[in-house]
Amino acid sequence: MMHRHAAVLLSAVITGLVTAPAFAQSRINQVTALDAQLNTEEARLAPQRALYLRYFQQAYRQYPAIPAGTLEAIAHVQSRWSNLQPAATQDAEHLRMPPSWGVMGLYAGGGFTNQVEEGARLLGVSADTVRRQPATNILAAAALLDAQIRQDFPNARRGKAPSAEAIRPALMRYAGFAPVAANATLKAGGIDDYARTSFAYDVLLTQDRGVNDRGIVVPERAIAWEEAFDAPRLVMLRAPMVRLDVANDRVETDTFRIDPLSETLQTRAGTQVSPLLDATIQSTDYGPAIWSAASSSNYSTSRSAAISAVTIHTTQGSYAGTISWFKNASAQVSAHYVIRSSDGQVTQMVRDAHTAWHVGSQNGYTLGIEHEGFVDNSSWYTNAMYEASAALVRHFCAKYSAISCASAYSGAASSGINVLPTSVKIKGHQHYSGQTHTDPGINWNWSKYYALLNPGTGGGTGTVTYLDRFESSVGNFDTSPAYSGSTTGISTASTATRDCTTQKNGSCSLRVLLKDNTASSVDWNVRLLSGGGTPASNTALNRSNGVLGFWVWSGGSGTSVGVGIDDSDGTERSTSKAIAANTWTYVSWSLAGTAQWNAWVNGNGSITATSVKLDAIWLYHANTAYDLNVYIDDVQIKN
């Protein structure tokens, strides 16, 4: 009998997933091709986005009731600042969802509100002009939003615009999903309410975090979440860093409390709160997911075969729009899970045991995951999305014996149909027979995704060496992360301790408790030193074909991590990786990958020495008054 591990490896070689010594070179070639593609895309988009900034300012002058930053945030949520023209980007009407148009992603009917026609009427221009011309498209969206804002603030004018939080109801009405009567108030528990709430939340979250990426600029401003949403909605949304009673500086009431680990609002144990929305707090199939059911007209409550594969999709639309469409009884389409680009939030809409309608004749045995975005714009495929998606699929691999994470596709991305063998269990819509859709397409990084699904592989051809597993001590790490001179934003009361109640593997992990420095308002940049704070004590690492990584869990959204490496010519700091909250994520960096490193102290932005040392793990988070718990496990290198 063949050993199971050997059988999996042999299967991978046969199907082209592993190419023995050529695997590492194949990964390098894929990264090079994706970098070249990214550069081409950036050169095309940069001059357009510079014009959009001017168009936004023109719209604010014409519609002064709109709070500054709102239009930029809507454009980011709907299109990532791309002039959407569905004939070229809609991927054979993926999901049969109503297409969205222009920089603002306006809908044109087909089951959603006809924002294009209504915006054209308000401006006195043709609908085609709204579809095609970015300046007019932005003005049409501004006119539509202004009309909604003035329902609540009829006397708003320049210098007296309502706050971003105050226009949350207007954003929900504006969203463009199932049509709403002109003066209707959205009813709590309405089938469309969760999608509209998610849209408003995403627009505000974009402003709360700010964006400055390849010409996309959304001004950062702190959102007072408790002013935008009532408490039950904040619980459902798991909104970040909320304060329930600002005037009295209280974060707890008889009904609600702030969870110190996840930094989110929760109901107290034993209390009953009437749900406002058709979404519950947690999926019963996958704990980190929000549950919000698709229309029962869009899936089957049985399966024709055992679950044995996972299908990766791109929505060709927004997160909230996809959720709304799956709730529309006429859609006749669904997926089990939808993942948001900005932060990796996961909403489950069809139970695993039921059959979602997402990949035609292959529906019966597959689980479908829709990833927010458009196939021709790489901006949608964020680290947070990849890592949340990989965490979900690793859960599938552990739960369903027929799905092996080692059987995932790891080859080059493509823009067309590329049918793969049935032995490849985790693959894209475009990889199944009998399909016309080409998602996730040319911008999905299958090599990166495979490495996230199979932590420790990372392209190395040798064995894993563990630097710290925290089974008996805090290992090589400093127990006082605040004492590093390069750390900012946190208090000296912050600690790093061995913890045996939360762990990814083994019995224990490293718990890093970060406390805010109340005398500072700067964002947190935390250098958790290796070697107990003594560089000479750091562990030597062999750079050759090395991939450095670790497991990490964060109790708050908006956390990113990185590493520093002591090289022969200084210290290099890695690119940062955003991680989803409340789930274990594996992150890694190739010591040979020049694109993953930046110059830091006396460094040159690349790792060159044969032997190097781990200087520190870096933790990043926006400034907050609340404690943040981060757990780290199995720090390792594979050569």
N, C-alpha and C positions, 0 to 999 in steps of 0.2 A: 504493500500500500504506500502511495506517495505521501510524504509529509505535507500537511496543508500549506505551510509557508512556501515550500518548494513548488507546490502546484500553482499557487497564486503568482509566484515569480515567473514560472514557465509560461503561464497564460499571458502575463504582461508582456513578455518578450515576443510571444507569437503574435499578439495583436498590435505590436508596435508601440506599446506604452513604455517599455524599457529597452534601450538599445545598447546595453552593456557599456563598454568604455566610451561610446559615442554620446551617451546620455548627457553628460556635463556640457559637451560642445554644442549639443542640440539646444540646451537651455540658453547658452550664451547667444546662439544665433537667433533664437526667438526674442530675447530681450533686445538685441540690436535692431531687429525688424520692427518691434513695437516702438522703440525709441525714435526710429526714423519716421514711422507713421505719425507719432505724436508731434514731432517737429513740423511735419507737413500740415497737420491739422492746426497747430498753433499759428503758423504763418498765414493760414487762410482766415482764421477767426479774429486775430488781433486787431486789424484795421476796422473790421465791422464793429467790434465791441467798443472801440474808441468813439465811434459815431453814436452808439446806443447811449453812452453816458450823456452826450449832448441832448439826445431825444428825451431822456428821462427828465432832465432839467427843464426842457421846454414844457413837458406835460405837467410838472409841478407848478410852473408859473400859470398855466391855463386852469389847473384844478387845485387851488390852494388848500382845499379841505383834506387832501390826502397827506398823511404824515410822511415826512422825509424818510426814504429808505424802503418804503413799502413796495413801490413799483419794481425796484431792482430785485427785491426778495421774491416777488411773484414770478418775475422772469427767470430767476434762478430755479425756483421750484418747478416751473412748467417746461422750461426749454434749455436750461443751463446757458442762456443767452445765445441761442442759435435760432436762426430764422427758419422755423419748421415749415417745410413744404411737403405735405404728406405723399404726393405722387412719387417722391424720391425716397422717403424715409419710412413709410408705413409698413414695409415688409409684408406685402400681400395681405394687408388688413389683419395684422396679428391681433388675436383676441376678438376680431370684429368690433373693436371699440371705436366709438366716434373719434375721428382724427382731430388733432389740434393744430392751429395755424399760427405762424409767425413767432416773434420773440416772446410774446406774452402767452403763447399756447392757448389761443382762443378756440372754443368749440363752435361748430357750425351745424348743430342739430344732430340728426341721426340717432336720437335717444337721449342726448344731452341738450341743454339750452343752446339756442342759436345765438351765441355771443357775437359772432361775426356780423350777422344781419342787424342785430340791435345796436352794436357799436357803430356800424355804418350809418344807421338812421340818426343816431345822436350827433354824428359829425357832419351829416349831409354829404357823404361820399359813397362810392360804390363798394359793395361787399368785396369785390375782387381786389380793390385797393387796400382794404383792411387785411386781406389775406397775404398780399405780396409785398407791400411796402412797410419796412420796419418802423419808420417814423409814425405812419398812420396807425399801424397795429398797436403801438404803445399808447398813442392818443385815444384809440378806441377803448383799450383796457382802462385807461384813466377815467374816461367818461363813464364807463359802466360802474367802476368802483365809486366814483364821485356820487353817482345817483343813489347807490346803496348807502353811502355814508350820510348823505343829506336826509335820508329817512329818519336817522337818529339824531343828526346834528344839522338842522335846517339852516342855521345862521353861521355855520363855519366859514371862516375867511382867512386870508393870508395873515400869518402871525398868530392865528387863533385855531389852528388845526387841532382836532382831537388827538389824543395819544395813540400810539400803536396798539396798546392793549385795549383801548376803548372801541376800536373799530372791529374787534373780533366778530360780533354779529354780522357786520357788513361784509366781512371777508367770507363768512359762511354762506351768506346769500349770493355773493358774487361768484362763488366757486364754479358754477357752470354745469353742475351735474343735472340730475333729473329736474325738469323745470319746476319753479316755484312761483306761485301767483305774486303779482306785483307787490302787494303790501302784506304778504303772508308772514307770520312768525313761525320759524321752524319749530315743530313740535318735538318735545323730548321723547326719545324712543322711536322716532321716525326711522324708516328703513335706510334713509339716505344720511341720517344725522352723523353717524360715525365718520363717514367719508368727508363730509363738510367740516367737521371738527378737526379731522386730521389735516385737511388742507390749511385751515387757519393756523393750526399749531405749527405746521411746517414753515409757513411764511414768517411767523413770529420767531421760531427757532433759528431760522436763517439770519434774522437780524440780531438775535441774542448772541450768536457766535461770530457773525461777520464773515465775509468772504473776500479774499484778495487772491485771485488765481487766474493767471493767463488773461488778464484784462477784465475779468469779472470782479466788480467791486460792489459789495453790499456793506454799507457802513455798520460797524458794530455798535450796538446799544443794548444795555441790560434790560431785559423784559421782566416786569413785575408779574410773574405768572398768575399769582392769586388775584390780580386785578383783571386779568384777561378771561380766566375760566373759573367756574365755581369748583368747590372741593371735589365732588364726585367725578367731574371730568378730569381734574388733575390726577386723581387716582387712576382712572382709566388710561390716561395718556402717559403716565409715569413721567410727568414733566420734571425737568431738572431743578434742583435747588430752590424749592418753593418755601415761602414763609406764610403761614396761615393768618397770623394776626400781627401785622407790622406795627400798629400803634402801640400794642402792649408787649412787643418783642416776644410773642409766644409762638412756638412751633407745634404745640400739642393742644388738643381739646378733648372733650369727653368722647368724641367720635373718631377724630383723625389724629395721626401722629406722623412724624418724620422718621423714616427708617434710617438709622445712622450708617448702615452699610451701603444701601443703594441710593441714599440721598433723595428718595422720592416719597411722595405723600401716600400713606396707606390708611386703611380703616383699622380701627382698634379691634383686637380679637374679642369676639362675643357681641359686637355691635351689629345692628342691621341697618344698612343704608339702601334706600330705594334706588335702584340703578336708573340713571337718566338716559343711558344709551343702550343700544342693542349689542354692546360689547362687554364682555366680562374681563376681569383683570388678567386671567391666566388661561392658557390653553392646557387642556388635560393631556394632550399628546406630547407637547414640547413646552416645558415650563417657562422659558424666556419669552414665548410668543404671547401676544394679545389675541384673544379669540373674538372674532366677529364674523358671523355666518354669512356665506353666500346665499343667494336665493335658492330655494329647493328646486327651482326649475332649471338650475344650471349644473347639476351633478346627479349622480346615481348613488343611492344609499346601499350599495352592495359592491362586490368585486367579482370579476370573472376569473381572476387568477391571484395567486399569492403575490405580495409585494416583493419585487426583485430588482427594481431599477429606479433611478432618479433622473428627471429631465430638467435641465437648466434653460430658463427662458429670459428674454428681455421684454419688458412690457410694451414698448413703443408708446409710452405715455407716463403719466405721473403716478406716484404711489397712491395718493388719494383718489385720483381718477380711476385707477384700476380697481380699487376696492369698491367704489361706487358702481362701476360697470358689473362686477361680479354679483352685486346685490340687485341688479336690474333683471327682472324675470325674463325679459326678451333677449338677453345677451346670448344665452345658450352656450356659455363658455365659462370656465373657472380654472383655478389652480388651488393646490392645497395651501400654499404659503405665498405671501407677497413681502418683499424686503425693500426698505427705504434706503436710498443712496446716501443721504447725509450722515446718518448715524447708525445704520444697520438695524433699525427697529423692524421687528418681524410681526406680521399679522397672519394668523391662520384663519382660513375661510372655509375649508372643507376638511373633515376629519380624515385621518390617515386611512381608516378602514373603509372609507367611501371612495367612489371613483370620480375624481375631478375630470372635466372635459377640456383637455389641454394639448393632447398629442395624438388625436385621431384614433386609429385602430390600435394604438399602443397604450391607450388609457388604462386598460384593465389591470396592468401589473406595475404601473409607474406612480411615483410621487412627483408632483410638479411644483417647481419653485419659480415664481416670477420676480425678476429683479428690475426695479424702477430704472427707466432710461430709454435711450434710443441707440440702436446698433451703430450708427455712424458718428457718435460723439463719445469719446473715451472719458470725458469728464464725469460721467455718471458712475463709472466703475471705481468706486473709492475703496480704500483699505477697509473702512468700516463695513462696507457691503460685502466684500470678499470674505472677511473674517466672520461676520455673522452668518453668512451663507455656509461657509465651511464648518462652523460649529454645528449648525443644523444638520448638515449631511453626515458629519462624524457621529451625531446622535443616531441617525438612520443606520449607519454601519454597525453601531453597537446593538441596535434594537432588532434589526432584520438580518438573519444569518445569510440570506441570499445576496446581500449587498456588501461588497468589500470595498473599502476606500482605496485599496491598492489596485482595484480594477477601473479606476477613473481614467478618463482620457487625459493625456498630458502633452499632446502634440501641438502643432502650430494652429493658430486661429485661422479661420477662412471666412469668406463672405458668401459662399454658396452652400449647396447641399453636398454633404460629405458623409455618406452612410458608413457607419462603423459596425463591427460585428456585435452580436448580442452579448458576447462575453464582456464587452465594455459596459459596465453597469451604471456609470455616472457620466453623462454626456449631454450635449445640447439638443434642442429641438431639431436643428439642422442635421443631426447625426442619425436620425431614424429613417427607416425606409418609408416610402409612400407619403412624404411630407413636401410642402411647398414653402414653408417658412425657413428663414435662414438665421434665426437668432440662436445663441447670443452674438454670433457674427465675428467680424474681423478684429474687434477691440477687446474681446474677452481673453484674459491671460490664463490659458489652461495650465501652463507650467507652474505659475504662481499658485493657482487654485489647487493643483495636485499636491504641491508642497505643504499647503495649509491643511489639506485632508490627511496627509501622511507626515506628521511632524517628525523632524529629524532626518528626513530624506534629503530635501534641499539641494539635490544634485550631487551630493557627495557620494563617493563609491566605497568608503571605508566604514568604520564602526563609530558608534556614539561614545564620547567621553563625557561623563557628567562632572561639571565643575562644582556644583552645589545641589544637593537634594533635600537639605534641611531636615534630615531624619534624626540627627542627634544634636545639632547646634545651628546657629545662624550662619555657619560656614564662613566664607571669606568676606561677608559683607559687614559694613559699618553699622552699628546699632543706633546711630544718631544721624539720620540723613540731613538734619538741619544745620549741622556743624560744618558742612562743606562751604568754602568761601564762594563757590559758584552757584549755590542754591539761593533761590529768591522766592519770596511770597509766603513761606511757611514758618511756623513757630519753632523755637528750639525744643518745645515739648513734644515734637514729632518723634516717633520711635520706629525701629525695625526689630521685630522679635520673632522667634520661632513659634509657630502656631500649629497645634495638632487637632483643631476642630474643623478647619477648612483646608483642603488640599486637592490637587489634581491627581497625583499618583503617590503611592506609598502612604505614609501616615501623617506627614507634616508638610508645612510650607513656610515661607517667610512672609509675615504680616508686616506691611509698612503702613503705619498710621500717620497720616498727614493732617496737621492742625494749622489753621490759618494764623498768620502773623497779623494781628488786628491793626498794627501801626502802619501796614503797607497795603496798597490796593493793587499791586502788580500781580500779573498772572503767576501761577506756580511753575517754577522750573527747578526740579529736584534732582540732584546728582547723588545717587545712592552708591557710595564708593565701595569698590571691591578691595580686597586685601586689608580689611579692617581699617581702612583709611590710610594705610601705609603702602605706597606704590611698590616697594621692594618685595612685599608679601604677595603681590598679585600672581596668579597662576599663569605660567607660560603657555602660549597656544601656538600650534603649528599652522601657519597661514595657508599652506598648500591645499587647495581644493576645500578649504574649511568653510563651514556654515555654522554660525553662532546663533543660538536661539534659546528661548525659554517659554514656559507657560505663564500666563498672567490673567488675573481676575480683578476687575475694578468695580467698586460699589457705586460709582457715579458715571453718568454719561459724560462724554466730552473728554475722556482720558486718552492720552497718547503716550507711547513709550519709545525709547531708543536705547542705544548703547554707545559707550566711548571706548576706544581702543588706543592703548599706548603703543605707538609705532616707533621706529628708529629715529624718525625726524619730527617727533612731536606727538600730539594726541589728535586723533580723528574722531569726529562724532557722526553717528549714522543718521540717515533720514528717520523721521518719526513715523510710527504706525498707529493710527487710531484704532481703539478697541471698543467693542460693544460692551455695554454694562451688564453685570450680573451673569456672566457666562465665562468659562475658561476659554482663552484664545491662545494659540501658539503663534509666536512671532519669530522671525529669523532674518539674518543678514549674511550675505556671502562676503567673505573676507577678500575675495577676488573681484567682486563686482564694483567697479569704480563709480557707477551711478548711485550707489547706496551710501556714499561717504562724503562728508564735508569737512573742510579744514576747521580745526578748533585751536587749541593752544599750540602755537608753533607748527601746526600741521600743514599739509599741502593738499588735503582732500582726497588722498588715495592711500591705501595700505600697501607698503612696499617691502617691509622687512620679512625675513623668513620666519622669525619667531617674534610674536607680539604678545601683549598682555591685555586682559580685560580691565579697563580703568573703572567703569561704573555702568550701572543701569540708570537711564534718565527717565523721569516721570514728569509729564506735562498736564496741566489742568488750568482752566480759567479760574481767576480768583473767586473764592467763595468763603462764606463765614462758617460753613459746616465741615465737620471732620470727613475725611475720605480714607477708606480702607482699600489698599491694593495688596493682593496676594501674589507671590512669585513662587514658582516651583520648577524643579528640574532644569536648572541652567546648564546648557550642554553645548558641545561642539562636535560636529561630524566631519571627518576628513576622508 
